[in-house]
Amino acid sequence: MIKHIVMFKLREADGRSEYENALEAQKRFEAVINGVTQMKKGKLVINSKDAPGSNYTIALICDFETVDDLNAYQVHPVHKEFGAFIANIKESRACIDYEI
């Protein structure tokens, strides 16, 4: 099993605050969860409003059976669409993939 964790620091963009963009990302990630059959489990979590502003804004936490499944997710059209949205609102990104 592969755990895929991606964190994004979001910014104010498209007329929305950083937090509003986090909520929009969470809503849009549901399409990824429902559309990518290779993903065994997925969720998008939002940093607490009371946490330091230097923290990452959101984290995607996903499980895949194999690296091949993770690679299929990366090029899936639903994921690509989500990625295009995130690219427009992110300041930075960090990622780790590990076996569990």
GROMACS elastic network, one bead per residue, 0.5 to 0.9 nm:
[ bonds ]
;  ai    aj funct       b0    kb
    1    63     6  0.68364   500
    1    64     6  0.57251   500
    1    66     6  0.58341   500
    1    67     6  0.82895   500
    1    98     6  0.83581   500
    1    99     6  0.56492   500
    1   100     6  0.54319   500
    2    62     6  0.82234   500
    2    63     6  0.56883   500
    2    64     6  0.50468   500
    2    65     6  0.60038   500
    2    66     6  0.59893   500
    2    67     6  0.66167   500
    2    69     6  0.89655   500
    2    70     6  0.77273   500
    2    97     6  0.65463   500
    2    98     6  0.55327   500
    2   100     6  0.60639   500
    3    61     6  0.72371   500
    3    62     6  0.58203   500
    3    64     6  0.65493   500
    3    65     6  0.88702   500
    3    96     6  0.80169   500
    3    97     6  0.55437   500
    3    98     6  0.53524   500
    3    99     6  0.61792   500
    3   100     6  0.66777   500
    4    60     6  0.76845   500
    4    61     6  0.59281   500
    4    62     6  0.50612   500
    4    63     6  0.62036   500
    4    64     6  0.77247   500
    4    70     6  0.79548   500
    4    95     6  0.74299   500
    4    96     6  0.60336   500
    4    98     6  0.68111   500
    5    59     6  0.67327   500
    5    60     6  0.55163   500
    5    62     6  0.64028   500
    5    63     6  0.88434   500
    5    94     6  0.82986   500
    5    95     6  0.56336   500
    5    96     6  0.54131   500
    5    97     6  0.63915   500
    5    98     6  0.87690   500
    6    58     6  0.82925   500
    6    59     6  0.54598   500
    6    60     6  0.51096   500
    6    61     6  0.68021   500
    6    62     6  0.87643   500
    6    93     6  0.70182   500
    6    94     6  0.56938   500
    6    96     6  0.65876   500
    6    97     6  0.86297   500
    7    56     6  0.61674   500
    7    57     6  0.73887   500
    7    58     6  0.56735   500
    7    60     6  0.63960   500
    7    61     6  0.88213   500
    7    92     6  0.82641   500
    7    93     6  0.55970   500
    7    94     6  0.51685   500
    7    95     6  0.62875   500
    8    56     6  0.55301   500
    8    57     6  0.58917   500
    8    58     6  0.54493   500
    8    59     6  0.63614   500
    8    60     6  0.85454   500
    8    86     6  0.84878   500
    8    90     6  0.63647   500
    8    91     6  0.73152   500
    8    92     6  0.56918   500
    8    94     6  0.66092   500
    8    95     6  0.88615   500
    9    18     6  0.86900   500
    9    54     6  0.84443   500
    9    55     6  0.73202   500
    9    58     6  0.68052   500
    9    89     6  0.87195   500
    9    90     6  0.57847   500
    9    91     6  0.53712   500
    9    92     6  0.51899   500
    9    93     6  0.64688   500
    9    94     6  0.88733   500
   10    13     6  0.86437   500
   10    18     6  0.56749   500
   10    19     6  0.81611   500
   10    21     6  0.72792   500
   10    22     6  0.72546   500
   10    56     6  0.74452   500
   10    57     6  0.58016   500
   10    58     6  0.76652   500
   10    86     6  0.82144   500
   10    89     6  0.56540   500
   10    91     6  0.54411   500
   10    92     6  0.72629   500
   10    93     6  0.89792   500
   11    16     6  0.87667   500
   11    17     6  0.70517   500
   11    19     6  0.84259   500
   11    21     6  0.77150   500
   11    57     6  0.87523   500
   11    89     6  0.56549   500
   11    90     6  0.58150   500
   11    91     6  0.60899   500
   12    15     6  0.72036   500
   12    16     6  0.57289   500
   12    19     6  0.81549   500
   12    20     6  0.83740   500
   12    21     6  0.73033   500
   12    89     6  0.69963   500
   12    90     6  0.87939   500
   13    16     6  0.54739   500
   13    17     6  0.66852   500
   13    18     6  0.74009   500
   13    21     6  0.75471   500
   13    88     6  0.75647   500
   13    89     6  0.56853   500
   13    90     6  0.87897   500
   14    17     6  0.84774   500
   14    21     6  0.85552   500
   14    88     6  0.84418   500
   14    89     6  0.78482   500
   16    19     6  0.78577   500
   16    20     6  0.55200   500
   16    21     6  0.59594   500
   17    20     6  0.50291   500
   17    21     6  0.61380   500
   17    22     6  0.85641   500
   18    21     6  0.51682   500
   18    22     6  0.63135   500
   18    23     6  0.88831   500
   18    57     6  0.77744   500
   18    89     6  0.82677   500
   19    23     6  0.63709   500
   19    24     6  0.86755   500
   19    46     6  0.83745   500
   19    49     6  0.81954   500
   19    57     6  0.77266   500
   20    23     6  0.50771   500
   20    24     6  0.62195   500
   20    25     6  0.85789   500
   21    25     6  0.60218   500
   21    26     6  0.85084   500
   21    86     6  0.89804   500
   21    89     6  0.72890   500
   22    25     6  0.50262   500
   22    26     6  0.61551   500
   22    27     6  0.86527   500
   22    45     6  0.87537   500
   22    46     6  0.65832   500
   22    47     6  0.89266   500
   22    57     6  0.69191   500
   22    58     6  0.65468   500
   23    26     6  0.50429   500
   23    27     6  0.62713   500
   23    28     6  0.86807   500
   23    46     6  0.78286   500
   24    27     6  0.50816   500
   24    28     6  0.61669   500
   24    29     6  0.85490   500
   25    28     6  0.50457   500
   25    29     6  0.59474   500
   25    30     6  0.88078   500
   25    44     6  0.80487   500
   25    58     6  0.86001   500
   25    82     6  0.79648   500
   25    85     6  0.79608   500
   25    86     6  0.73701   500
   26    29     6  0.51797   500
   26    30     6  0.68291   500
   26    43     6  0.82289   500
   26    44     6  0.56902   500
   26    45     6  0.73983   500
   26    46     6  0.80109   500
   26    58     6  0.85757   500
   27    30     6  0.56806   500
   27    31     6  0.78412   500
   27    44     6  0.89488   500
   28    31     6  0.56975   500
   28    32     6  0.72754   500
   28    82     6  0.67968   500
   28    85     6  0.88921   500
   29    33     6  0.63242   500
   29    34     6  0.86189   500
   29    42     6  0.88415   500
   29    43     6  0.77409   500
   29    44     6  0.69257   500
   29    60     6  0.87541   500
   29    79     6  0.84002   500
   29    82     6  0.68628   500
   30    33     6  0.50294   500
   30    34     6  0.60925   500
   30    35     6  0.83108   500
   30    42     6  0.87677   500
   30    43     6  0.80379   500
   30    44     6  0.85463   500
   31    34     6  0.51078   500
   31    35     6  0.56780   500
   31    36     6  0.83194   500
   31    78     6  0.70382   500
   31    79     6  0.85477   500
   31    82     6  0.85116   500
   32    35     6  0.50061   500
   32    36     6  0.57767   500
   32    39     6  0.88508   500
   32    42     6  0.86546   500
   32    73     6  0.89867   500
   32    76     6  0.89750   500
   32    78     6  0.56441   500
   32    79     6  0.57576   500
   32    81     6  0.89528   500
   32    82     6  0.73644   500
   33    36     6  0.59196   500
   33    37     6  0.79281   500
   33    39     6  0.69623   500
   33    40     6  0.87015   500
   33    41     6  0.75032   500
   33    42     6  0.59500   500
   33    43     6  0.75646   500
   33    62     6  0.89869   500
   34    37     6  0.73427   500
   34    39     6  0.88589   500
   35    39     6  0.88856   500
   35    76     6  0.87921   500
   35    78     6  0.65168   500
   35    79     6  0.84899   500
   36    39     6  0.57816   500
   36    40     6  0.88775   500
   36    72     6  0.87130   500
   36    73     6  0.64550   500
   36    76     6  0.70908   500
   36    77     6  0.89706   500
   36    78     6  0.72766   500
   36    79     6  0.77652   500
   37    40     6  0.72785   500
   37    69     6  0.89726   500
   37    73     6  0.84716   500
   38    63     6  0.89538   500
   38    64     6  0.65080   500
   38    65     6  0.77299   500
   38    66     6  0.89266   500
   38    69     6  0.53125   500
   38    70     6  0.72963   500
   38    72     6  0.72682   500
   38    73     6  0.66219   500
   39    42     6  0.67949   500
   39    62     6  0.68460   500
   39    63     6  0.60283   500
   39    64     6  0.52146   500
   39    65     6  0.78908   500
   39    69     6  0.72759   500
   39    70     6  0.75437   500
   39    73     6  0.72271   500
   40    62     6  0.74640   500
   40    63     6  0.54103   500
   40    64     6  0.54617   500
   40    65     6  0.71380   500
   41    61     6  0.80916   500
   41    62     6  0.55067   500
   41    63     6  0.50868   500
   41    64     6  0.73710   500
   42    60     6  0.71988   500
   42    61     6  0.56412   500
   42    63     6  0.64135   500
   43    59     6  0.82337   500
   43    60     6  0.58333   500
   43    61     6  0.54595   500
   43    62     6  0.65292   500
   44    58     6  0.67617   500
   44    59     6  0.56466   500
   44    61     6  0.63775   500
   44    62     6  0.86929   500
   45    57     6  0.85739   500
   45    58     6  0.55700   500
   45    59     6  0.53703   500
   45    60     6  0.65686   500
   45    61     6  0.79447   500
   46    49     6  0.85582   500
   46    56     6  0.87009   500
   46    57     6  0.59429   500
   46    59     6  0.66950   500
   47    50     6  0.83941   500
   47    51     6  0.69123   500
   47    55     6  0.74135   500
   47    56     6  0.69334   500
   47    57     6  0.51841   500
   47    58     6  0.58281   500
   47    59     6  0.80069   500
   48    51     6  0.52394   500
   48    52     6  0.85536   500
   48    57     6  0.83955   500
   49    52     6  0.81007   500
   49    53     6  0.83196   500
   50    53     6  0.84324   500
   51    54     6  0.84411   500
   51    55     6  0.71667   500
   52    55     6  0.57441   500
   53    56     6  0.79715   500
   53    57     6  0.83744   500
   54    57     6  0.86691   500
   55    58     6  0.89461   500
   56    59     6  0.75709   500
   56    92     6  0.83818   500
   56    93     6  0.83856   500
   56    94     6  0.89730   500
   63    66     6  0.89858   500
   63    70     6  0.84006   500
   64    67     6  0.72453   500
   64    68     6  0.86999   500
   64    69     6  0.59865   500
   64    70     6  0.59578   500
   65    68     6  0.83189   500
   65    69     6  0.64911   500
   65    70     6  0.80463   500
   66    69     6  0.51593   500
   66    70     6  0.65297   500
   66    71     6  0.87266   500
   66    99     6  0.89153   500
   67    71     6  0.60949   500
   67    72     6  0.85531   500
   68    72     6  0.61585   500
   68    73     6  0.86336   500
   69    72     6  0.50240   500
   69    73     6  0.62613   500
   69    74     6  0.87495   500
   70    73     6  0.50560   500
   70    74     6  0.63675   500
   71    74     6  0.50740   500
   71    75     6  0.68280   500
   71    76     6  0.87858   500
   72    75     6  0.55629   500
   72    76     6  0.61115   500
   73    76     6  0.50484   500
   73    77     6  0.85980   500
   73    78     6  0.86774   500
   73    79     6  0.66447   500
   73    80     6  0.88893   500
   74    77     6  0.86383   500
   74    79     6  0.64645   500
   74    80     6  0.72442   500
   75    78     6  0.85377   500
   75    79     6  0.68883   500
   75    80     6  0.63947   500
   76    79     6  0.53097   500
   76    80     6  0.61722   500
   76    81     6  0.87476   500
   77    81     6  0.61588   500
   77    82     6  0.86459   500
   78    81     6  0.51811   500
   78    82     6  0.63613   500
   78    83     6  0.86276   500
   79    82     6  0.50366   500
   79    83     6  0.60269   500
   79    84     6  0.86379   500
   80    84     6  0.62247   500
   80    85     6  0.87752   500
   81    84     6  0.51948   500
   81    85     6  0.65752   500
   81    86     6  0.88697   500
   82    85     6  0.51939   500
   82    86     6  0.63274   500
   82    87     6  0.86682   500
   83    86     6  0.50155   500
   83    87     6  0.59802   500
   83    88     6  0.87393   500
   84    87     6  0.51163   500
   84    88     6  0.66525   500
   85    88     6  0.55318   500
   85    89     6  0.69341   500
   85    90     6  0.89839   500
   86    89     6  0.52709   500
   86    90     6  0.58424   500
   87    90     6  0.56434   500
   87    91     6  0.85363   500
   88    91     6  0.89087   500
   90    93     6  0.74683   500
